[in-house]
Amino acid sequence: MITIVYAHQLEDSLNATIRNTLAEHLRLNNQPYHVIDLYKDGFQPAMTPEERRTFFTGTGESNDPQVKQYQNMLRETNHLVFIFPVWFNGEPSIVKAFFERTCLPGFGYTYLENGLKPLLTHIQQITVLTTSGAPTEMLTGYFGNMIENQFINNLVCNMVGAAESKDTAWLNFGDARSPSNEKLNAYIAKMKERFEQ
């Protein structure tokens, strides 16, 4: 099962176009998927006091029905996809909050003496589809490549099996303030290629 974690407020955005195009591609190719639409779902990024009190218990349990639903979706996932705009060179805060509230110790990972051990090892593929106002070269060079280095390698891969399989991909649509049809079509072609069976 492919799970798409989507984060954008506007339905007429470039990110929505990417999400809709990917969903249609998966449907036409009989690839099962579901979407976690963080803004549309009304996901609350702030951790509650009760969640903070029980965070380090290691049970991985949440009392929030929405978080439980997200966890059940992740249990069925073997390919995890993120679609979001790059803000301040990284992921939007609501995406980071998704991990903070959903991928709890005992569910997403466990602590070891020398680091973390991923628990969602059945997730063997990670794909991150982003848009940015800055050119991609600026994100990867001048701004320190935070999506790949921090988001994928340090956050996501500390919880999923893709860290071992090395099956991760990041596709960014840079200079998104003035997208051309030619550039969008090239991006979509690369995206579809990633999901060919």
Residue pairs with C-beta under 8 A, 6 or more apart in sequence:
1 32
1 33
1 34
1 73
1 76
1 77
1 78
1 79
2 26
2 31
2 32
2 33
2 34
2 77
2 78
2 79
2 80
2 81
2 195
3 33
3 34
3 35
3 36
3 73
3 74
3 76
3 77
3 79
3 80
3 81
4 19
4 22
4 23
4 33
4 34
4 35
4 36
4 81
4 82
4 83
5 36
5 38
5 80
5 81
5 82
5 83
5 95
5 98
6 15
6 19
6 35
6 36
6 37
6 38
6 82
6 83
6 84
7 15
7 38
7 39
7 82
7 83
7 84
7 85
7 91
7 92
7 94
7 95
7 98
8 15
8 16
8 19
8 39
8 83
8 84
8 85
9 39
10 16
13 85
14 131
14 173
14 176
14 179
14 184
15 83
15 84
15 85
15 131
17 184
18 83
18 129
18 131
18 173
18 187
18 188
18 191
19 35
19 83
21 188
21 191
22 81
22 83
22 129
22 191
22 192
22 195
23 33
23 35
25 191
25 192
25 195
26 32
26 33
26 195
29 195
29 196
29 197
31 195
31 197
34 73
36 70
36 73
36 98
38 94
38 95
38 98
39 94
41 66
43 66
43 94
43 97
43 98
45 93
45 94
45 97
45 98
45 100
45 101
46 97
47 55
47 97
47 100
47 101
48 64
50 63
51 62
51 63
51 64
51 101
54 61
55 104
55 105
56 105
57 105
57 106
58 105
58 106
58 110
58 111
59 104
59 106
60 71
60 104
60 105
60 106
60 107
60 108
60 119
61 104
61 106
61 107
62 68
62 71
62 101
62 102
62 104
64 101
67 101
67 102
70 98
70 102
71 102
71 107
74 80
74 102
74 103
74 120
74 123
75 122
77 120
77 122
77 123
78 122
78 123
78 124
78 125
79 123
79 124
79 125
79 126
79 127
80 123
80 125
80 126
80 127
80 156
80 160
80 162
81 126
81 127
81 128
81 129
82 91
82 95
82 126
82 127
82 128
82 129
82 130
82 156
83 129
83 130
84 91
84 92
84 95
84 130
85 92
85 130
85 131
85 132
85 176
86 130
86 131
86 132
86 133
86 134
86 139
86 147
86 172
87 93
89 134
89 139
89 143
89 144
89 146
89 147
90 146
90 147
90 150
90 151
91 147
91 151
96 155
99 108
99 155
99 156
99 159
102 108
103 109
103 120
103 159
105 111
106 119
107 119
107 120
108 118
108 119
108 120
108 159
109 116
109 117
109 118
109 119
109 120
109 158
109 159
110 116
110 117
110 119
111 117
116 158
116 159
118 157
118 158
118 159
118 160
118 161
118 163
119 159
120 159
120 160
120 161
121 160
121 161
121 164
122 161
123 159
123 160
123 161
123 162
124 160
124 161
124 162
124 165
124 167
125 162
125 165
125 167
125 168
126 152
126 156
126 157
126 160
126 162
126 167
126 168
126 169
127 168
127 169
127 170
127 171
127 194
127 195
128 147
128 151
128 152
128 156
128 168
128 169
128 170
128 171
129 171
129 191
130 147
130 170
130 171
130 172
130 173
131 172
131 173
131 174
131 176
132 139
132 172
132 173
132 174
132 175
132 176
133 175
133 176
133 177
134 143
134 174
134 175
135 174
135 175
136 172
136 174
137 174
138 174
139 145
139 146
139 147
139 172
139 174
140 148
147 170
147 172
148 170
152 168
152 170
156 162
156 168
157 163
157 168
162 168
169 194
171 187
171 190
171 191
171 194
173 179
173 183
173 184
173 187
175 183
